[in-house]
Amino acid sequence: FARLAGRHKGVLNITASLVRRATEACPEVAKYLTELGYQHMLLGDLQKAEQYFHQAVAKDETDVRALYGIIHCRVQEGNLDD
């Protein structure tokens, strides 16, 4: 539903809450952390989004969506040095 929310913060807060619960239930699943990072990116919280993307990569270094998420956050922040 997050992709259909049109960046509506109320909807995104609800979907992020659901993904956070899924992450707590299955902390070993990197895809949940990637999704949580994506949703925080949509909410405009780039620092928190990048943290979740890094956590996802730490659990699964082949998670390309998490790597793209890190790059996307850095581009939006204007941090292109790393």
ABEGO torsion letter per residue (X at the ends): XAAAAGGBAAAAAAAAAAAAAAAAABAABAAAAAAAAAAAAAAGBAAAAAAAAAAAAAABAABAAAAAAAAAAAAAAGBAAX
